[in-house]
């Protein structure tokens, strides 16, 4: 474990004005995204799409790191350059999703536990050799009648902590991601209660397993009403509830928090981040690690057509820039009206 390198990379991941692109969709998930634009998912179409994102002009101004999927970490740009090398040369840290997905938690209908610890030490060594400098593990917590249970919190928190400890041993910065889903009809108050309990359990486990808080990044959900809730909270309420919850549960030793977008629209995800940063006086950097909220308009502009690559890259840069502005609260919703 090289603590100095870990801390340097953790700080770089949450550097001011920048954030992380989550481009680690599994083969199944990227197929769903491509289905929406009428494109067949193949080894080559997935490669071409990732190349479009990674070579977008000026991306390094707003993107500090990219989370890759196993297949992508091993792929190359059209000129033969491996993606991790291409990103590194552009000043962007390559990262890797290492969990093996969320599986049903035995005995707890409707709840999931993320798997992937077996053989993880060996996989991390290989990933580091391939250029990965940080990793991601996502735990999924659903809200519904009678769930989540204490068992769901505990099983997922233990897995997250054991993963994070293995990452740090391998000099790979762990992104610790407990995602409370925004599916369902729950209120923002219920989301706050569940997010609070999830974070409490996660930090208990991180402490128990001796994870170094200075050498990690937390990737939480925002505190937000369920998509099907009749009473949607306004953006300022989301910002205030999220910061209240994080202040209570996330030690100041953690260098940065990088939110997932979780199904929010591109503009909501950016506005919420900007409003939170505007609240000011925070003990950690407050950043983004968006998948859908950085890629939706890019996919729509691209549609799998080589002739659309430049327009799609422009759409990507626009979202990256707006989120970069949200890092210090200087993004305003009115900017969306301005020309690209
Ligand atoms: P979304 O921003 O689309 O939620 O994806 C982020 C992510 O990496 C989820 O694990």
Boltz pocket constraint, residues with backbone or C-beta under 6 A from the ligand:
constraints:
  - pocket:
      binder: B
      contacts: [[A, 22], [A, 138], [A, 177], [A, 259], [A, 260], [A, 261], [A, 262], [A, 263], [A, 289], [A, 290], [A, 291], [A, 292], [A, 293]]
      max_distance: 6.0
